[in-house]
């Protein structure tokens, strides 16, 4: 193991995060490959990956007290993600995301997300933010964190981010889209690092004239990554890093989450790191480390497929090879398989409600016959 890439940590670093955590249902249509049920969502993936890398991950989130939540917590237990600050709220349903991996027109794998249940036609449960009252009960834990991560703006997330800045933790914000409102602008102002995806830069004016991130990152998919480091907002200051090659591309889902976790792992291993004082060479190494992890995961299906396909030693060796410029060797029918449809009957709130109503109707009908 290369200790410069995977250092032996003298003290376990901590990441506290809030945002989207969902049950991912991943399938590729192959009859012999059953659907996979994994903890997912941007926040869920990032915290799981960091735990896999040796961090203490503390999600402060609000999910349901249902079968989907049970499956998420069971998956997290495999990777030692802490469950002590999770709010299992009986009044909400845990988010569910169905990912279908399919073959695109050019014969390359692509993926599609389903937000509607194929059985009942209802919307699958979506993200519900942590309640501010619950967040206030956890502020005493923020002092433990090296990094605070959030991917959704809410009063609770902003309060926790502000508390993290007071405690000199790195604040990492990864919004799914850019907005122009006071809450979003506040989130940027509180963040040391902001990472956005390709296609969002048209709203770049939102990021201007804000005392905000020291490091601004935009992932560009197959074209690599670009970044701004420092306080200047001139677009000429963008710098580009090319991607690492992947010999067998299977799925791009989760690549951005691996990239984020890699950047945090490389920059936040020590407490009270001031991003603005770091040499740019270290920033570049952190970005490349994140890119290498993203490239590796593209060889596996699912947002965190690498973690289920490789042991830790194999994973570390693969990342070292990618960073050294070596390529790591790692067709799919479509349609939702029966296994996914059947499992959603037990997970989808709409299906559960429909089934309950059906039972009541049958009882009433049976009573009338008697």
Kinemage of the C-alpha trace (Angstrom):
@kinemage 1
@onewidth
@group {chain A} dominant
@subgroup {mainchain}
@vectorlist {calphas} color= white
{ca unk a 1} P 0.000 0.000 0.000
{ca unk a 2} L 1.272 3.463 -0.924
{ca unk a 3} L 1.203 5.374 2.375
{ca unk a 4} L 1.206 8.717 0.556
{ca unk a 5} L -2.112 7.797 -1.081
{ca unk a 6} L -3.614 5.805 1.791
{ca unk a 7} L -1.869 7.097 4.913
{ca unk a 8} L -2.182 5.270 8.210
{ca unk a 9} L -4.350 7.694 10.165
{ca unk a 10} L -3.098 8.386 13.682
{ca unk a 11} L -6.528 9.635 14.691
{ca unk a 12} L -9.745 8.651 12.952
{ca unk a 13} L -11.162 11.735 11.172
{ca unk a 14} L -14.890 12.438 11.361
{ca unk a 15} L -17.371 13.605 8.756
{ca unk a 16} L -20.830 14.749 9.821
{ca unk a 17} L -23.345 15.084 7.024
{ca unk a 18} L -26.967 15.793 6.258
{ca unk a 19} L -28.921 15.591 3.027
{ca unk a 20} L -30.308 12.989 0.673
{ca unk a 21} L -30.205 9.402 1.933
{ca unk a 22} L -32.314 6.908 0.006
{ca unk a 23} L -32.702 3.209 -0.643
{ca unk a 24} L -31.180 2.518 -4.056
{ca unk a 25} L -32.732 -0.355 -6.018
{ca unk a 26} L -30.298 -1.170 -8.824
{ca unk a 27} L -31.024 -3.604 -11.653
{ca unk a 28} L -29.730 -4.294 -15.145
{ca unk a 29} L -32.389 -6.584 -16.592
{ca unk a 30} L -30.218 -9.689 -16.626
{ca unk a 31} L -32.380 -12.597 -15.418
{ca unk a 32} L -29.542 -14.134 -13.381
{ca unk a 33} L -28.642 -10.861 -11.635
{ca unk a 34} L -31.158 -10.021 -8.904
{ca unk a 35} L -31.830 -6.376 -8.026
{ca unk a 36} L -29.450 -4.872 -5.478
{ca unk a 37} L -30.750 -2.907 -2.464
{ca unk a 38} L -28.147 -0.454 -1.191
{ca unk a 39} L -27.986 2.708 0.890
{ca unk a 40} L -27.798 5.603 -1.562
{ca unk a 41} L -28.453 9.274 -2.186
{ca unk a 42} L -25.568 11.746 -2.456
{ca unk a 43} L -25.163 12.208 1.290
{ca unk a 44} L -25.658 8.499 1.925
{ca unk a 45} L -23.036 7.509 -0.625
{ca unk a 46} L -20.420 10.053 0.447
{ca unk a 47} L -20.667 9.119 4.132
{ca unk a 48} L -20.526 5.393 3.334
{ca unk a 49} L -17.462 5.823 1.130
{ca unk a 50} L -15.667 7.845 3.804
{ca unk a 51} L -16.446 5.158 6.376
{ca unk a 52} L -15.025 2.603 3.929
{ca unk a 53} L -11.851 4.727 3.764
{ca unk a 54} L -11.467 4.639 7.551
{ca unk a 55} L -13.423 7.707 8.653
{ca unk a 56} L -16.074 7.966 11.308
{ca unk a 57} L -19.243 8.907 9.442
{ca unk a 58} L -22.098 10.505 11.346
{ca unk a 59} L -25.252 11.114 9.281
{ca unk a 60} L -27.699 13.560 10.861
{ca unk a 61} L -30.752 12.757 8.768
{ca unk a 62} L -34.497 12.204 8.801
{ca unk a 63} L -35.807 9.001 7.258
{ca unk a 64} L -38.832 6.822 7.918
{ca unk a 65} L -39.354 3.948 10.283
{ca unk a 66} L -40.142 1.481 7.518
{ca unk a 67} L -38.758 -1.408 5.478
{ca unk a 68} L -36.699 0.885 3.235
{ca unk a 69} L -35.037 2.460 6.288
{ca unk a 70} L -34.321 -0.998 7.723
{ca unk a 71} L -32.524 -1.980 4.524
{ca unk a 72} L -30.466 1.240 4.510
{ca unk a 73} L -29.369 0.746 8.117
{ca unk a 74} L -28.540 -2.909 7.462
{ca unk a 75} L -26.331 -1.910 4.538
{ca unk a 76} L -24.682 0.865 6.562
{ca unk a 77} L -23.900 -1.590 9.348
{ca unk a 78} L -21.652 -3.500 6.919
{ca unk a 79} L -19.486 -0.417 6.515
{ca unk a 80} L -19.603 0.856 10.120
{ca unk a 81} L -21.588 4.014 9.363
{ca unk a 82} L -22.828 5.436 12.666
{ca unk a 83} L -26.585 5.322 13.252
{ca unk a 84} L -26.699 7.241 16.529
{ca unk a 85} L -27.911 10.598 15.119
{ca unk a 86} L -30.552 9.266 12.720
{ca unk a 87} L -34.141 10.396 13.188
{ca unk a 88} L -36.462 7.507 12.241
{ca unk a 89} L -39.646 9.537 11.877
{ca unk a 90} L -42.858 7.482 11.707
{ca unk a 91} L -44.557 10.422 9.952
{ca unk a 92} L -42.431 10.201 6.777
{ca unk a 93} L -41.504 7.527 4.252
{ca unk a 94} L -37.877 6.775 3.446
{ca unk a 95} L -36.836 7.951 -0.046
{ca unk a 96} L -36.544 5.245 -2.711
{ca unk a 97} L -34.620 5.569 -5.988
{ca unk a 98} L -34.854 2.883 -8.679
{ca unk a 99} L -31.896 2.786 -11.081
{ca unk a 100} L -32.109 0.824 -14.320
{ca unk a 101} L -28.822 0.180 -16.119
{ca unk a 102} L -29.489 -0.179 -19.825
{ca unk a 103} L -27.767 -0.124 -23.196
{ca unk a 104} L -27.751 3.195 -25.042
{ca unk a 105} L -28.122 3.771 -28.777
{ca unk a 106} L -24.370 3.542 -29.386
{ca unk a 107} L -24.179 0.276 -27.461
{ca unk a 108} L -22.684 1.886 -24.343
{ca unk a 109} L -24.207 1.360 -20.890
{ca unk a 110} L -26.317 4.192 -19.552
{ca unk a 111} L -28.715 4.505 -16.652
{ca unk a 112} L -32.192 5.767 -15.972
{ca unk a 113} L -33.792 6.688 -12.662
{ca unk a 114} L -37.418 5.894 -11.882
{ca unk a 115} L -39.305 8.199 -9.522
{ca unk a 116} L -42.697 6.507 -10.005
{ca unk a 117} L -43.674 3.060 -8.735
{ca unk a 118} L -44.265 0.648 -11.658
{ca unk a 119} L -47.006 -1.113 -9.688
{ca unk a 120} L -49.313 1.584 -8.344
{ca unk a 121} L -48.177 4.516 -10.519
{ca unk a 122} L -47.641 6.732 -7.481
{ca unk a 123} L -44.577 8.853 -6.769
{ca unk a 124} L -41.903 7.034 -4.819
{ca unk a 125} L -41.016 8.773 -1.516
{ca unk a 126} L -38.745 11.788 -1.900
{ca unk a 127} L -36.286 13.617 0.347
{ca unk a 128} L -37.567 15.131 3.582
{ca unk a 129} L -35.176 17.541 5.342
{ca unk a 130} L -34.016 17.165 8.906
{ca unk a 131} L -36.177 19.186 11.279
{ca unk a 132} L -34.508 22.231 12.807
{ca unk a 133} L -35.476 21.135 16.320
{ca unk a 134} L -33.738 17.777 15.795
{ca unk a 135} L -30.666 19.485 14.363
{ca unk a 136} L -30.369 21.722 17.431
{ca unk a 137} L -30.134 18.597 19.589
{ca unk a 138} L -26.986 17.521 17.739
{ca unk a 139} L -24.955 20.746 17.645
{ca unk a 140} L -22.747 19.562 20.515
{ca unk a 141} L -21.413 16.854 18.160
{ca unk a 142} L -20.257 19.274 15.462
{ca unk a 143} L -17.023 19.955 17.337
{ca unk a 144} L -16.007 16.348 16.567
{ca unk a 145} L -16.029 16.880 12.814
{ca unk a 146} L -13.156 17.450 10.436
{ca unk a 147} L -15.668 18.010 7.646
{ca unk a 148} L -19.349 18.883 7.481
{ca unk a 149} L -21.022 17.761 4.244
{ca unk a 150} L -24.458 18.714 2.920
{ca unk a 151} L -26.180 18.382 -0.438
{ca unk a 152} L -29.566 19.998 0.229
{ca unk a 153} L -30.395 23.450 1.614
{ca unk a 154} L -32.655 23.582 4.650
{ca unk a 155} L -32.767 25.606 7.888
{ca unk a 156} L -31.290 22.626 9.731
{ca unk a 157} L -28.446 22.178 7.228
{ca unk a 158} L -27.577 25.891 7.322
{ca unk a 159} L -27.528 25.912 11.126
{ca unk a 160} L -25.226 22.871 11.226
{ca unk a 161} L -22.965 24.365 8.543
{ca unk a 162} L -22.689 27.601 10.507
{ca unk a 163} L -21.814 25.650 13.642
{ca unk a 164} L -19.184 23.698 11.696
{ca unk a 165} L -17.538 26.917 10.478
{ca unk a 166} L -17.400 28.191 14.042
{ca unk a 167} L -15.582 24.997 14.987
{ca unk a 168} L -13.145 25.393 12.064
{ca unk a 169} L -14.339 22.290 10.232
{ca unk a 170} L -14.248 22.201 6.437
{ca unk a 171} L -17.746 22.793 5.045
{ca unk a 172} L -18.374 20.948 1.776
{ca unk a 173} L -21.556 21.807 -0.161
{ca unk a 174} L -22.665 19.747 -3.172
{ca unk a 175} L -26.022 21.029 -4.477
{ca unk a 176} L -27.892 19.049 -7.161
{ca unk a 177} L -28.680 22.364 -8.898
{ca unk a 178} L -27.970 26.082 -8.553
{ca unk a 179} L -30.599 28.449 -7.235
{ca unk a 180} L -30.779 32.173 -6.694
{ca unk a 181} L -32.409 32.645 -3.315
{ca unk a 182} L -31.155 33.836 0.055
{ca unk a 183} L -30.963 30.336 1.560
{ca unk a 184} L -28.858 28.986 -1.301
{ca unk a 185} L -26.601 32.036 -1.234
{ca unk a 186} L -26.183 31.580 2.509
{ca unk a 187} L -25.155 27.957 1.919
{ca unk a 188} L -22.439 29.071 -0.501
{ca unk a 189} L -21.206 31.758 1.897
{ca unk a 190} L -20.805 29.177 4.656
{ca unk a 191} L -18.912 26.694 2.477
{ca unk a 192} L -15.171 26.259 2.018
{ca unk a 193} L -15.693 23.905 -0.921
{ca unk a 194} L -18.577 23.915 -3.414
{ca unk a 195} L -18.824 21.145 -6.008
{ca unk a 196} L -21.287 21.221 -8.890
{ca unk a 197} L -21.946 18.956 -11.865
{ca unk a 198} L -21.684 19.569 -15.602
{ca unk a 199} L -24.465 21.673 -17.075
{ca unk a 200} L -24.896 23.952 -14.067
{ca unk a 201} L -22.320 26.564 -14.964
{ca unk a 202} L -24.845 28.597 -17.025
{ca unk a 203} L -26.017 29.950 -13.680
{ca unk a 204} L -22.448 30.783 -12.685
{ca unk a 205} L -23.438 34.401 -12.023
{ca unk a 206} L -25.131 33.101 -8.856
{ca unk a 207} L -21.678 32.321 -7.477
{ca unk a 208} L -20.280 35.782 -8.235
{ca unk a 209} L -19.878 38.549 -5.685
{ca unk a 210} L -20.344 36.147 -2.794
{ca unk a 211} L -17.801 35.714 -0.037
{ca unk a 212} L -17.815 32.014 -0.424
{ca unk a 213} L -15.882 28.960 -1.410
{ca unk a 214} L -12.114 28.868 -1.481
{ca unk a 215} L -12.373 25.883 -3.808
{ca unk a 216} L -15.038 25.701 -6.539
{ca unk a 217} L -15.201 22.417 -8.472
{ca unk a 218} L -17.200 21.400 -11.513
{ca unk a 219} L -17.225 17.806 -12.729
{ca unk a 220} L -17.450 17.430 -16.507
{ca unk a 221} L -18.213 13.728 -16.892
{ca unk a 222} L -16.050 12.128 -19.571
{ca unk a 223} L -14.195 15.433 -20.055
{ca unk a 224} L -12.706 15.424 -16.545
{ca unk a 225} L -12.927 18.182 -14.001
{ca unk a 226} L -12.253 21.904 -13.671
{ca unk a 227} L -11.702 24.015 -10.614
{ca unk a 228} L -11.050 27.478 -9.217
{ca unk a 229} L -8.829 27.826 -6.183
{ca unk a 230} L -8.684 31.156 -4.378
{ca unk a 231} L -10.970 34.137 -4.076
{ca unk a 232} L -10.926 35.473 -7.650
{ca unk a 233} L -14.106 35.117 -9.709
{ca unk a 234} L -12.632 35.734 -13.158
{ca unk a 235} L -13.666 32.809 -15.396
{ca unk a 236} L -10.135 32.756 -16.847
{ca unk a 237} L -9.008 31.251 -13.563
{ca unk a 238} L -10.688 27.930 -14.305
{ca unk a 239} L -8.122 25.130 -14.516
{ca unk a 240} L -8.816 21.777 -16.142
{ca unk a 241} L -7.773 18.247 -15.169
{ca unk a 242} L -8.306 15.417 -17.683
{ca unk a 243} L -10.122 12.228 -16.648
{ca unk a 244} L -8.592 8.832 -15.951
{ca unk a 245} L -9.442 6.084 -18.474
{ca unk a 246} L -11.802 3.222 -17.697
{ca unk a 247} L -11.373 0.027 -19.749
{ca unk a 248} L -14.831 -1.436 -19.115
{ca unk a 249} L -17.467 1.221 -18.562
{ca unk a 250} L -20.618 -0.092 -16.885
{ca unk a 251} L -22.295 2.700 -14.935
{ca unk a 252} L -21.575 6.365 -14.184
{ca unk a 253} L -24.038 6.590 -11.281
{ca unk a 254} L -22.293 7.610 -8.064
{ca unk a 255} L -19.078 8.747 -9.782
{ca unk a 256} L -19.537 12.262 -8.431
{ca unk a 257} L -20.040 10.934 -4.901
{ca unk a 258} L -16.778 8.972 -5.074
{ca unk a 259} L -15.031 12.079 -6.358
{ca unk a 260} L -16.368 14.167 -3.465
{ca unk a 261} L -15.398 11.570 -0.859
{ca unk a 262} L -11.921 11.284 -2.356
{ca unk a 263} L -11.370 15.037 -2.220
{ca unk a 264} L -12.508 15.158 1.401
{ca unk a 265} L -10.357 12.174 2.350
{ca unk a 266} L -7.261 13.788 0.872
{ca unk a 267} L -7.819 17.276 2.309
{ca unk a 268} L -9.614 16.751 5.616
{ca unk a 269} L -7.671 14.036 7.427
{ca unk a 270} L -6.440 16.511 10.024
{ca unk a 271} L -8.510 18.800 12.245
{ca unk a 272} L -8.851 22.532 11.581
{ca unk a 273} L -7.347 22.485 8.091
{ca unk a 274} L -7.488 25.901 6.435
{ca unk a 275} L -8.137 25.261 2.758
{ca unk a 276} L -6.871 28.696 1.727
{ca unk a 277} L -3.400 27.983 3.174
{ca unk a 278} L -2.898 24.693 1.338
{ca unk a 279} L -0.547 24.605 -1.649
{ca unk a 280} L -2.345 24.226 -4.979
{ca unk a 281} L -0.307 21.065 -5.611
{ca unk a 282} L -2.158 19.390 -2.758
{ca unk a 283} L -5.512 20.575 -4.114
{ca unk a 284} L -4.676 18.997 -7.476
{ca unk a 285} L -3.662 15.708 -5.834
{ca unk a 286} L -6.962 15.667 -3.920
{ca unk a 287} L -8.946 16.254 -7.112
{ca unk a 288} L -7.016 13.529 -8.937
{ca unk a 289} L -7.574 11.110 -6.074
{ca unk a 290} L -11.306 11.789 -6.279
{ca unk a 291} L -11.225 11.342 -10.054
{ca unk a 292} L -9.396 8.018 -9.725
{ca unk a 293} L -12.040 6.671 -7.335
{ca unk a 294} L -14.809 7.875 -9.653
{ca unk a 295} L -13.157 6.196 -12.643
{ca unk a 296} L -12.834 2.894 -10.787
{ca unk a 297} L -16.488 2.872 -9.746
{ca unk a 298} L -17.568 3.389 -13.366
{ca unk a 299} L -16.406 -0.197 -13.974
{ca unk a 300} L -19.097 -1.490 -11.619
{ca unk a 301} L -22.867 -1.245 -11.495
{ca unk a 302} L -24.516 0.956 -8.903
{ca unk a 303} L -23.449 4.112 -7.121
{ca unk a 304} L -21.090 2.177 -4.827
{ca unk a 305} L -20.657 -1.041 -6.780
{ca unk a 306} L -16.885 -1.067 -6.213
{ca unk a 307} L -17.359 -1.632 -2.480
{ca unk a 308} L -19.292 -4.848 -3.071
{ca unk a 309} L -17.018 -6.191 -5.808
{ca unk a 310} L -13.564 -5.663 -4.246
{ca unk a 311} L -11.947 -6.156 -0.892
{ca unk a 312} L -10.096 -3.188 0.615
{ca unk a 313} L -6.633 -4.363 -0.490
{ca unk a 314} L -7.791 -4.812 -4.096
{ca unk a 315} L -9.449 -1.396 -4.002
{ca unk a 316} L -6.319 0.398 -2.775
{ca unk a 317} L -4.137 -1.352 -5.359
{ca unk a 318} L -6.563 -0.414 -8.147
{ca unk a 319} L -6.550 3.267 -7.125
{ca unk a 320} L -2.737 3.291 -7.019
{ca unk a 321} L -2.605 1.822 -10.519
{ca unk a 322} L -5.073 4.384 -11.878
{ca unk a 323} L -3.080 7.258 -10.378
{ca unk a 324} L 0.075 5.816 -11.939
{ca unk a 325} L -1.617 5.994 -15.335
{ca unk a 326} L -2.435 2.321 -15.665
{ca unk a 327} L -5.862 1.199 -16.856
{ca unk a 328} L -7.697 -1.108 -14.471
{ca unk a 329} L -9.661 -3.923 -16.098
{ca unk a 330} L -12.637 -4.344 -14.378
{ca unk a 331} P -24.903 -5.566 -22.594
{ca unk a 332} L -27.791 -5.489 -20.891
{ca unk a 333} L -31.454 -6.222 -21.691
{ca unk a 334} L -33.898 -3.711 -20.288
{ca unk a 335} L -37.391 -3.688 -18.684
{ca unk a 336} L -38.086 -3.762 -14.976
{ca unk a 337} L -37.679 -7.359 -13.747
{ca unk a 338} L -40.343 -9.093 -11.705
{ca unk a 339} L -38.116 -9.042 -8.620
{ca unk a 340} L -38.092 -5.235 -8.524
{ca unk a 341} L -41.867 -4.997 -8.984
{ca unk a 342} L -42.490 -7.545 -6.249
{ca unk a 343} L -40.081 -5.891 -3.811
{ca unk a 344} L -41.675 -2.474 -4.375
{ca unk a 345} L -44.994 -3.942 -3.244
{ca unk a 346} L -43.375 -4.129 0.200
{ca unk a 347} L -41.469 -0.837 0.005
{ca unk a 348} L -43.638 1.672 -1.875
{ca unk a 349} L -46.062 3.544 0.450
{ca unk a 350} L -48.608 3.757 -2.373
{ca unk a 351} L -48.542 -0.020 -2.894
{ca unk a 352} L -48.762 -0.661 0.846
{ca unk a 353} L -51.747 1.687 1.165
{ca unk a 354} L -53.436 0.118 -1.874
{ca unk a 355} L -52.891 -3.364 -0.432
{ca unk a 356} L -54.342 -2.302 2.924
{ca unk a 357} L -57.443 -0.814 1.251
{ca unk a 358} L -57.837 -3.985 -0.791
{ca unk a 359} L -57.843 -6.085 2.394
{ca unk a 360} L -60.488 -3.846 3.975
{ca unk a 361} L -62.629 -4.074 0.815
{ca unk a 362} L -62.394 -7.868 0.788
{ca unk a 363} L -63.410 -8.029 4.447
{ca unk a 364} L -66.430 -5.806 3.795
{ca unk a 365} L -67.395 -7.883 0.783
{ca unk a 366} L -67.035 -11.084 2.778
{ca unk a 367} L -69.202 -9.615 5.570
{ca unk a 368} L -71.943 -8.722 3.065
{ca unk a 369} L -71.954 -12.249 1.666
{ca unk a 370} L -72.395 -13.643 5.156
